[in-house]
């Protein structure tokens, strides 16, 4: 038998506002200039030549995780652009699906429809996959006035406490309970 913890969070005000989130990135193109082998890890620019060209900047994983969680505040569908195709993003999509959202990924975009979301508790196995799963607390609290989540996983760096999140929620008027679960 193993022990784990989960957190129940309740708000006192009744959520009444709708939120709309949008994220987009302009398309860019890569220059066709020939590439030279890398000699140093330092860029050295000499002479009066002007650098020019275009590169494609991939989407930020951490920003995308927060925006995916924020779709829980919206009714209907939200389309996010320039979402990177990495395992943490798929784990967050799985968390949203476990709550009842419909999530589709295509061509660097993600469509999230949160109309079917009705659960207040995130599946514990899904929550253990990524630390960013903790981002769903705020949107669930705003939408339903309550959220129940396990402590997040997914961190190989070492201990990274969540007390800062919990203090912030308390400062906003939420009641936070830490419970032992068998």
C-alpha positions in Angstrom: 0.0 0.0 0.0 1.4 3.4 -1.0 0.5 6.8 0.4 0.1 9.8 -1.8 -1.3 13.2 -1.3 -3.9 15.2 -3.1 -5.1 18.7 -2.8 -8.7 19.9 -2.6 -9.2 23.6 -3.4 -12.5 25.5 -3.0 -13.4 29.0 -3.8 -16.0 31.1 -2.1 -17.1 33.3 -5.0 -19.3 31.8 -7.7 -17.6 32.0 -11.1 -19.7 34.1 -13.5 -17.4 35.5 -16.2 -16.3 33.9 -19.5 -12.8 34.1 -20.7 -11.4 33.9 -24.2 -7.8 33.0 -24.8 -6.0 33.4 -28.2 -2.4 32.5 -29.2 -0.9 32.8 -32.6 2.5 33.1 -34.2 3.2 34.5 -37.7 4.7 32.1 -40.2 8.4 32.6 -41.0 10.7 31.0 -43.5 14.2 29.6 -43.3 16.9 31.1 -45.5 18.3 28.9 -48.3 21.9 30.1 -47.5 24.5 27.3 -47.3 25.4 26.2 -43.9 29.0 25.9 -42.6 30.0 23.3 -40.1 30.0 24.4 -36.5 33.5 25.1 -35.1 32.7 26.9 -31.8 29.7 27.4 -29.6 30.3 31.2 -29.9 28.9 33.3 -32.7 31.6 35.7 -34.0 30.5 38.4 -36.3 33.2 40.3 -38.2 33.1 43.0 -40.7 30.5 45.4 -42.0 28.2 42.7 -43.3 24.6 42.7 -42.3 23.0 39.6 -41.0 19.6 38.8 -42.5 17.3 35.9 -42.9 14.4 34.1 -41.3 14.1 31.2 -38.9 11.2 29.3 -37.6 10.8 29.6 -33.9 9.2 26.6 -32.3 6.4 27.1 -29.8 7.2 27.2 -26.1 6.3 24.0 -24.2 5.7 25.8 -20.9 3.5 28.5 -22.5 1.5 25.9 -24.4 0.9 23.9 -21.2 -0.5 27.0 -19.4 -2.6 27.9 -22.5 -4.0 24.4 -22.7 -5.0 24.5 -19.1 -6.6 27.9 -19.6 -8.9 26.4 -22.2 -10.8 25.0 -19.3 -12.0 28.5 -18.6 -13.7 28.7 -22.0 -16.9 27.3 -23.4 -16.8 25.9 -26.9 -13.6 25.4 -28.8 -10.2 27.0 -28.5 -7.6 26.8 -31.2 -3.9 27.1 -30.2 -1.2 27.6 -32.9 2.5 26.7 -32.9 2.1 24.1 -30.2 5.2 21.9 -30.0 4.9 18.2 -30.5 6.5 17.0 -27.2 5.5 14.4 -24.6 4.5 17.0 -22.0 2.0 18.5 -24.4 0.5 15.1 -25.0 0.4 14.4 -21.3 -1.5 17.7 -20.8 -3.9 16.8 -23.6 -4.5 13.5 -21.8 -5.2 15.4 -18.5 -7.8 17.5 -20.4 -9.4 14.5 -21.9 -9.6 12.8 -18.5 -11.6 15.8 -17.4 -14.0 15.5 -20.4 -12.5 17.8 -22.9 -12.1 16.9 -26.6 -8.6 17.5 -27.8 -7.3 17.3 -31.4 -3.8 17.9 -32.6 -2.9 18.7 -36.3 -0.3 20.7 -38.2 1.3 22.2 -35.0 -2.1 23.3 -33.7 -4.4 22.0 -31.0 -8.2 22.3 -30.8 -9.7 22.0 -27.4 -13.4 21.8 -26.8 -14.1 22.1 -23.1 -17.9 21.9 -23.2 -17.9 18.3 -21.9 -15.7 19.1 -18.9 -17.6 18.2 -15.8 -15.1 16.5 -13.5 -13.4 18.3 -10.6 -10.8 15.7 -10.0 -7.8 15.0 -12.2 -6.9 11.3 -12.7 -3.9 10.6 -10.4 -2.0 8.6 -13.0 -2.3 11.4 -15.5 -1.2 14.0 -12.9 2.0 12.0 -12.1 3.2 12.4 -15.7 4.0 16.1 -15.7 4.6 18.9 -13.3 2.6 21.2 -15.6 -0.6 19.3 -14.8 -0.8 21.5 -11.7 -1.8 24.3 -14.1 -5.4 23.0 -14.3 -6.1 24.0 -10.6 -6.8 27.6 -11.3 -9.1 27.1 -14.3 -11.0 24.3 -12.5 -11.4 26.5 -9.5 -12.6 29.4 -11.6 -15.0 27.2 -13.5 -16.5 25.0 -10.8 -15.4 26.7 -7.5 -13.6 23.5 -6.6 -10.7 21.3 -7.7 -9.1 18.1 -6.5 -5.7 17.1 -7.8 -2.8 14.9 -6.8 0.6 16.5 -6.2 2.3 16.8 -9.6 5.0 14.5 -10.9 7.3 14.6 -13.9 10.3 16.3 -12.4 13.8 14.8 -12.5 15.4 18.0 -11.2 14.7 17.0 -7.6 12.3 18.4 -5.0 10.3 21.3 -6.3 7.7 22.3 -3.8 4.2 23.6 -4.8 3.8 25.8 -1.7 4.1 29.0 -3.8 1.1 27.9 -5.9 -0.9 27.1 -2.8 0.0 30.4 -1.1 -1.2 32.2 -4.2 -4.5 30.4 -4.2 -5.0 31.1 -0.5 -4.2 34.8 -1.1 -7.0 34.8 -3.7 -9.5 33.4 -1.1 -9.3 29.7 -1.8 -9.5 27.1 1.0 -6.7 24.6 0.4 -6.7 21.2 2.1 -3.8 18.7 1.9 -5.0 15.1 2.4 -3.3 11.8 2.6 -4.7 9.2 0.2 -4.1 5.5 0.4 
